[in-house]
Amino acid sequence: MYKILLTFFLIGALHAEIYDGVAIVVKNKAITLLDIKTEMKLSKVSSKKAIDMLIRQKLEAIEIDERKIKVNSSEVYDDIKKMAARNHMNISGFYDAVREANGLTSSEFKAKIKQKLLSQKLYQAIAYTAMSQPSEIEIKEYYELHKKNYKHPASFTVIIYDSKDRNALQTKVDNPMFYSPKILTNEQVLPYEKISPELASLLERTSVNSFTKVIPNGKGGFMSFYVKSVKSANEAGLESVKRQIINSIMAEKREQILSDYFARLRHNAEINIIREVN
């Protein structure tokens, strides 16, 4: 009798340990209280929004497994290489920039890229057959409704401050009168269409007569851009941004298809609420 009671006790303790901290189970995949709190902190959202996001992630993971979607290391490396090239960096410098900006190690960053590529393949599999190219009328209507999104500076006149010594460069940014022979300068006019979207965004957010934050230069050193002037904004014509508009329309269509798909999936899925989260 004692052995039987002990066995039941151990089974009960194991069951309690399995569900300790678990808030939600989606088709046997657990979402813990820590998962929810972490998502709330990282995404700066409410508990309800964090739960919705995590349930969607679990449903995506299940779909990826069931569809046997794979991503190999070469695909991950190629994607990272393209991201580095867009930012005019080599791979090593790009890893340094990611670590500096997000605190992610190269292994953690690769894992995130792999998950992104898995999700992209899943989205393509779900949305591919349901999507159609936008008509000329759709393109024109979208352009008229979103004209402000296609206004941008023509160019930026900048002084590029470059140094292998991050501390010296940061001192220069904080105190423009500071001088150090370790810092090299180079004045350039950067046409908007010729620079990466990431750099364009950084320069657009920087006031005239101000420095950007210090960023890796992709060569083992660091750089900061001093924005001297910005050539007045121009509105791009429809033809020059037609490809961007088509991409935007297709992205919105895809997102609607995916939202509907996962809403149906969630409605039919076995989702158990173990404990409420406030």
N, C-alpha and C positions, 0 to 999 in steps of 0.2 A: 504493500500500500504506500509505503514511504517513497519507494522508487517511482511509482506511478505519479504521485504528487510532485516529486522533484522534476520528473520529465515534463509535466504540464507547466510547472513553474518556469523551466528553462525555455520552453517553446513560447510562453507568454512574454518572457523577458526579451527574447530574440525579436518577436513581433513588434514589441514596443520600441526596440532599438531601431528597427527598420523604418518605422514611421515617426521616430523622434525628429522633429524639425521639419517634417514634410507637411506642406500645406495643400498641395493639389497633386493628383495623379492623373496623367493623360495617357490612356491606353498603356498602362504599366510603366510609364516614364514619369519620374517624380520631379516636382518643383518644390524646392524647400523655402522656408522663411528667409534664409540667407540669400537665396537666388533673387527673391522678390525685393528685399532691402537693397541688394547690390544694384539691381536694375533701376530701382527708384533713384539711387544716388548717381549712377552713371548717366542715366537719361534725363534726370531731373523731372520725373513724372510722378503722378499719384500712384498709390498701391493698385488701384483698379486698372490704370493704364499699363503699369508694369506687368500685372497678371495677364492682361490681354496679349501683350507682346511676347511673354514667355510661353503662353499656350500656343500662340502662332509658331514660335520657334520649335516647340515640341512636335507639332503637327507637320511642320516642314521636315524635321529630322525623320519622322516616321515615313513620310512620303519618299524621301531620298532613299531610305533603306528598302522600302517595298519596290521601288522602281529600279533598284540596284545601280544608282547613279554613282559614278566614281570620278575622282580627280587625282591625277598623279603629281609627283614632285616636279616634273618638268613643266607642267601647266602652271603650277604655283610660281616657279622661278620666272617663267616667261612673263607672267602678269606683274610681278615685282619689278622686273627689268624694264617693262614698259612704263610703269609708274615712275621709276627713277629717271628714265629718259625724258619724260614730260617735265620733270623738275630740273633737268640739266644736271643730273648727279650720276655718279657711278653707284654700283650696288652697295658698296661699303659705306659711302657717304650717306646714302639714302637710309640705311639701317640706323646710322647714327642720328639722323634727323628724326626718325620715328621714335627712337628711344628718348631723344631730347623732348619731343613734343608730347608723347603719350606714355612714356615710361615702360614701353613694351620691349622685351628682348626679341632677338631675331626669331627665335623659336615660337614665341607667342604671336608675333606678327604673321609668320608663315601659317600658323594654325587659323588665324582670322581670315587670311586671304583664301585658304583652302575652303573654309566655310562659306565665304562669299561666292566662290566659283561653283560650289555645290548648289547653292541657292539659285544662282544664275541659270545653271543647267536645268534645275527643276522648273523654274519659271518659264524657260523656253519650251520645255516639254508640255507644260500646262497651257500656255497661251498661244503657242505657234499656230495651231489650226484655227483658232478663233479670231485672229487678228487680220485686218485688211488695211491696205495702204490708204491714207487719207486722200480725198478728192481735192481738186484745185479750189473748189468753193470752201471746203473745210480749212485749207491752208490759209486762204485770204482772210476768212473770218477769225481764225486764231491769231493771225498777225495783227489785225485791227484791235482785237481785245487785249493783246499783250505787248503793244508797241513799246511801252516803257522798259520792258525787259531786253529790248534790243538797242538801247542807247548805251554808249560806253565812250570813254575818253579815246581820242585818236592816238595819243602817245604820252609818255611820261619822260620828262627830263630828270635824270637822277645822277647822284654821285654814289658810286659803289665803294664802300669801305670794306677792305679785305684784310684779314689777319689770321695767323695761326694761333695767336694768343687771344683766347676768348675774353679773358678778364680785361685786357687792354682795350679791346673793341667795345666791350660793355661800358667801360669808363668813358670812352669817346661818345657813345650814344647818350649817356647820362650827363656828360659835360662837354658840349661841342667845342669849347676852347682848349680842351686837352689835346696834347700832341704826343705822338709816339712814333719813332722810326719803324716800329713793328707793324704799323698800319699803312697799307697801300691804298691809293685812291684812283678812281677812274670814272670820268664823267661820260655819260652815254644818253642818247635818246632812244627809248625803247618803244617801238610801235606796238600798239595793243594787239594787233593781229599776229605779231611775231613771237610773243612770249606765251608761256604756259598759263592756263586758266588759274592755277594756284598762285603764281606770281602776280598776275593781273589783279586777282582778288586782294592780295596783300597790299599792293600799291594803291588800289582804290580805297582801301580802308585807312590809309595813312594820310594825314593832313599835309598840305604843302608846307615846306620849311620844317619838316619833322623826319625823324628816323623811323624805319621799320624796326621790329624786334630783331635781335641777333639770330641768324639761322645758319646751319651748316652750309658750306659752299660746294660740297661734293668732292673736295680734294683734300680732305683731312683738316681743313681750316674752317673759318667762319666769316660771315659777311653781314652787312646791313646796308640798306638803301636809304639815302637821304633824298627826299622828293623835293626838287627845286621848283618844278612847275608841271602843270598838267594841261595839255592842249585841249581846247574846248570839246565837249561831248558832241558826237555826231550820231544821227539816227541812221542805222543801216537800212538800205533798201530791201524790199521783199526778196528779190532774187538772191541777194548776197547772204541772206540768212535762211533761205528756203530749207536747206538740209537740216539746220538746227530746229526749225519749226516742225518738220516731219518727225524728227527724233522725239521732240517734246510731245507731240500728239500721240505717237506710238507708245511712248512711256506711260502716258495717262490712260490710254486704252488698256495696256497690259496690266497696270495697277488695278483698274476696275475689274478686269477678268480675274485676277488673282484674289482680290478682296472677296468677290462673289464666291469663288471656288473654295477658299478657306473658311468662309462663313458657313457654307453648306457642310464642309468637312467637320467643322466644330459642332454644328448642330447634331450631326449623326455620330460623333465620336463618344466614346465612353470616358467621361471626365468626372472624377470623384473629388469633391471638396472635403479634405480631411479636417481643416480648421479654417475659420474665417480670418481674414487679414484686414486690419484697419489701416 
